[in-house]
Amino acid sequence: MSRYPALFERLDAAGEGAFVPFVMLGDPDAETSFEIVRALVEGGADALELGVPFSDPVADGPTIQAAHIRALDAGVDVDTSFSIICRIRDTWPDLPIGLLIYGNVPFARGSGEFYASVSEAGADSVLIPDVPVREGAAFSAAAEEAGVDQIFIAPPHASERTLAGVAAHSRGYIYAVSRVGVTGAENASSTDGLADVVANLRRFGGAPALLGFGISTPEHVRAAIDAGAAGAISGSAITRIIERHCSGASPATRTVDDLPALLGELRDFTAGMKAATRR
């Protein structure tokens, strides 16, 4: 059973929203990415969204695109990513874990085999950013068969038909986009219209909404909660912290300059973002 309902019930009773950090598996290498996850959880992350490195991440801005490249350079592929997820699940049995992965992987592996692997690794959900809800029926069916929540994106300014489809077919949570464009802290989330985004989704019922894209400060998190969202997802701001602590142009020379300093900064960042979810 998905871990999301229990999470949202617990947070609602405590008067809190969810803070969900995104991190790329294998950035800058497999072992360090696990320690990064540990720091995020210790900082107060309520759930995780984990990226699987891919060569053509069309929904991502330059910061997360670079994280894909660093992870691929480190030799991290889909199977390595699943092994890291297994380790995360073994360490934090109750933590909701979502995957963000591009559609080529389930296409290439076959949706049944792919979602079975997701379930076996211990992940709760899958978000495929290049598959809109109108093309998602086969993915939803395979996910349901494997006991995995399929997540769909609710774009800004979406039609009523799209919002109704997202609400009807998303399980676990709905990924509500706070602005147009690609991921990235370079283009900050706009607080204008956030309440309308959430209110439009609520008209159709469905799972709780988490706001993403451009969420990089506690003020952005607070605005998401005030707008009625169940929480916020932040990725590029975290990825920029990781990138800032890395040196070396090639995989052979790339190192983290000061791992304790990196992990400490990530814990502090997460704690500040989490604090902004408290109503």
C-alpha positions, 0 to 999 in steps of 0.5 A: 500500500502506498505510504502517501495517505499515511503521510498526509494524514499525519501532517494534516493532524500536526498542522503541517504541509509536506516538504519533498526534496528532489535529488538525482540518484548517482549525483555526483556518484552512487555512494555520495548520493545515498549520503545526500539522501541521508542528510535530506532525511535528517533535515526533515524531508517528509518524502523523497522524489528521486531522479533517474539519470537520462540522456535527454531530460526535456522537462528539466532546466540546465541545473538538473540537466547537469545533474543527469550528466554527472550521474551518467558520467559516474556510470549510474544507470537504471539498474544502479538507481534501483539498487540505491532505492533498495538501500534507501528503502531498507534504511527508511522503511516508512518514508514515501519514495517517488521516482521521476523517470523519462518515458524511454525507460518503461517503453524500452523495458516494457511497462510490466517489467518496469513497474514490477522493478519499481515495486521490488525496489521499494518505491511508492510512485512514478512520475513520467514528465514527458507522458501527459495524462491523455497518453497515460492509460497504459502506464496507469494500468501497469502501475496499478497492477504492480501496486505503484502510484502513477503521478501526473502533472497538472500544468498551469492554465490547463483545460478542464478536461486535462485537470479532470484527467489528472485528478482522476488518474493520479494516485498518491499525489498530484504534481501541480506546476506553479509556472510554465517552463522547465524545472529550475531555481533560475526561474522562481515560482510565482506566487501569483495565481497559486491559490487558483491552481490549487482551487482548480484542481480541488474542483475535481477531487483526487489526491493532494496536490504538491506544488513544484517548479521553481520552489527554492526558498522557504517563502516559496514553500510558505506561499504553496501552503498558504495557497492550499497545497499539501506541500512543495517539491524543491529540486534545482536549489538542492542540486545547485548546492551539490554542484557548488561543492563538486570540483573536477571536469571529468568523472575521473577527477570529480570530487566533493571538496568537503563532504561534511560541509555539503551534507551540513548545508543540505541538512540546514536547507531542508530544515529551513524549507520544512519549517516553512510548512508549519501552519 
